[in-house]
Amino acid sequence: MKTSTYLVWIVVGIMAVAQIGCSAQKDKEDSGKYRKAPEFTLSSLEGKSVSLSDFKGKVIIVDIWDTWCPPCRMEIPHFVELYSEYQKKGLEIIGVALGREGRDAVARFARQYKINYISVFASQKMLDDYGPISGIPTTFVIDQKGRIARTYVGYRDKSVFENDIKTLLSL
């Protein structure tokens, strides 16, 4: 074989290994890291401070989203329904808005979509601590011990989150 043929096979082999690595990383990301969820204190729509530690012992969904994001708009009604159904059983949801269109746009959106869970504004520190955030929505499911159990990037159906909630709450 010629040297160029060997180089092609080496490149193909490297690409195959890289692809396997990317798939494994995606699976790892989707299954969560079981690392402690970083603490944060963020400002709510009402101007109150909200900390992750305020909800110690609960299953917490932290959803990073924004008003202009179509997949976020599709997921939020699911979170409204899930919060209505599971809040009294130990679920908390914190919607973390990037707020690119401003505080007023987020407030209007929250009223329009009848968001019934806590809405806060992201800080760069929070995004860095949970990141890198490669797209929105990015959603973290945190267990009762304060560990990130699942991480989702992009839209997921309501049933995905409901299964996580039921599993973590042992329902």
GIQUI-V413785 format. One record per pair of residues at least 24 apart in sequence whose ideal C-beta (glycine too) atoms are under 10 Angstrom apart, sorted by the first residue. I is the first residue (numbers start at 0). GAP is how many residues later the second one is. If there is no record, write none. Layout:
I/GAP
I/GAP
This chain:
25/127
27/123
28/105
28/121
28/122
28/123
28/124
29/120
29/121
29/122
29/123
29/126
29/130
30/118
30/119
30/120
31/108
31/109
31/110
31/111
31/115
31/116
31/117
31/118
31/119
31/120
31/132
32/107
32/114
32/115
32/116
32/117
32/118
33/109
33/111
33/113
33/114
33/115
33/116
34/111
34/112
34/113
35/106
35/109
35/110
35/111
35/112
36/25
36/92
36/93
36/103
36/104
36/105
36/106
36/108
36/109
36/110
36/111
36/112
37/87
37/88
37/90
37/91
37/92
37/93
37/102
37/108
37/110
38/87
38/90
38/107
39/54
39/56
39/80
39/82
39/83
39/85
39/86
39/87
39/89
39/90
40/79
40/82
40/84
40/85
41/52
41/54
41/55
41/76
41/77
41/78
41/79
41/80
41/81
41/83
41/84
42/56
42/60
42/77
42/78
42/79
42/80
43/50
43/51
43/74
43/75
43/76
43/77
44/50
44/52
44/58
44/61
44/62
44/64
44/65
44/66
44/70
44/73
44/74
44/75
44/76
45/61
45/72
45/73
45/74
46/56
47/70
47/72
48/71
49/44
49/46
49/68
49/69
49/70
49/71
50/43
50/69
51/40
51/42
51/74
51/90
51/94
52/93
53/38
53/40
53/64
54/35
54/36
54/37
54/38
54/39
54/63
54/87
54/89
54/91
55/88
55/89
55/90
56/33
56/35
56/87
56/88
56/89
57/29
57/31
57/32
57/33
57/34
57/35
57/84
57/85
57/86
57/88
57/110
57/111
58/27
58/30
58/31
58/32
58/33
58/34
58/82
58/83
58/84
58/85
58/90
58/105
58/106
58/107
58/108
58/109
58/110
59/30
59/31
59/32
59/33
59/34
59/58
59/80
59/81
59/82
59/83
59/84
59/86
59/88
59/89
59/108
60/25
60/30
60/31
60/32
60/33
60/34
60/56
60/78
60/79
60/80
60/81
60/89
60/91
60/100
60/103
60/104
61/30
61/31
61/32
61/33
61/34
61/58
61/64
61/68
61/76
61/77
61/78
61/79
61/80
61/86
61/89
62/30
62/31
62/32
62/33
62/34
62/54
62/56
62/73
62/74
62/75
62/76
62/77
62/78
62/89
62/98
63/30
63/31
63/32
63/33
63/34
63/58
63/62
63/63
63/66
63/67
63/69
63/71
63/72
63/73
63/74
63/75
63/76
63/89
64/30
64/31
64/32
64/33
64/41
64/44
64/54
64/57
64/71
64/72
64/73
64/74
65/30
65/31
65/32
65/33
65/34
65/35
65/39
65/40
65/43
65/56
65/70
65/71
66/30
66/31
66/32
66/33
66/34
66/35
66/38
66/39
66/40
66/41
66/42
66/43
66/45
66/46
67/30
67/32
67/33
67/37
67/41
67/68
68/28
68/29
68/31
68/66
68/67
68/68
68/86
69/85
70/64
70/65
70/66
70/83
70/84
70/85
71/25
71/26
71/37
71/41
71/64
71/65
71/66
71/67
71/83
72/36
72/39
72/40
72/64
72/82
73/63
73/81
73/82
73/83
73/84
74/61
74/62
74/64
74/77
74/79
74/80
74/81
74/82
74/83
74/85
74/86
75/33
75/34
75/36
75/37
75/38
75/39
75/41
75/61
76/36
76/37
76/38
76/81
77/77
77/78
77/79
77/80
77/81
77/82
77/83
77/84
78/34
78/36
78/37
78/38
78/58
78/60
78/79
78/82
79/33
79/34
79/35
79/36
79/37
80/35
80/77
80/80
80/81
81/35
81/76
81/79
81/80
81/82
81/83
82/32
82/33
82/34
82/35
82/82
83/30
83/32
83/33
84/77
84/80
85/75
85/76
85/79
85/80
85/83
85/85
86/29
86/30
88/76
88/77
88/80
88/81
88/82
89/54
89/75
89/78
89/79
89/80
89/81
90/26
90/70
90/74
90/77
90/78
91/25
91/26
91/50
92/24
92/25
92/26
92/46
92/68
92/72
93/24
93/25
93/26
93/46
93/48
94/24
94/25
94/26
94/42
94/44
95/24
95/25
95/26
95/27
95/30
95/31
95/34
95/37
95/40
95/41
95/42
95/43
95/44
96/24
96/25
96/39
97/24
97/29
97/35
97/38
138/25
140/24
140/26
140/27
141/26
142/24
142/25
142/26
143/24
143/25
143/26
